[in-house]
Amino acid sequence: MEIGKKIKNLRLKKGLTQEELGERTNLSKGYISQLERDLSSPSIETFFSILQVLGCKPRDFFDEDEREQKVVYGAEELTDIRDEERGYGLQWLVPDSNERIMEPIRLTLTVRGQFKEFEPSRSETFALVLKGRIQIRLGKRVYTAKAGDTVYYYASDEHQIVNDGEGPAELILVATDSYL
């Protein structure tokens, strides 16, 4: 078993640098590097401390059966919500995406439909307009995008997406730092 490789994979999945892992475990970046390259072996206490920071139970760490990651999601796994009053439908394309870095959704807007108004956040948002025409209200500015256009913005101001076209609008939207 390559303990160092497993520690490195867990660290990367957690989005930590060697330095950050070292700070959280009172270890040096150099020592973390040595562990990950299997040039050094941690004490049991140090090992458990590392696993705790990485959110992994020892039992799971030593489980030789590789857990297969979920890659494909079927239509039956998707979650839909509708807000008839505001005129939008929302479909989560990855069921547990609010626990991940990216949160992809399919957003449909009826004529004059308005998605929720959002407070400023650290999120970055990408959208591909599949059908119709939308407006992105970002702070005091308003941007228009039509079918085939892509949109990318930092959500650092209040923001909202509305349908300002003559027919329904549909877009794929991917946000980081889940806030949808």
Salt bridges, closest charged atoms under 4 A:
GLU2 OE1 - LYS5 NZ 3.94
GLU36 OE2 - ARG11 NE 2.48
ASP60 OD1 - ARG59 NE 3.85
ASP60 OD1 - ARG67 NH2 3.21
ASP63 OD2 - ARG67 NH1 2.84
GLU77 OE1 - LYS70 NZ 3.18
GLU84 OE2 - ARG82 NE 3.82
ASP96 OD1 - ARG100 NE 3.01
ASP149 OD1 - LYS146 NZ 3.61
ASP164 OD1 - ARG133 NE 3.05
GLU170 OE2 - ARG106 NE 3.14
ASP177 OD2 - ARG122 NH2 3.84
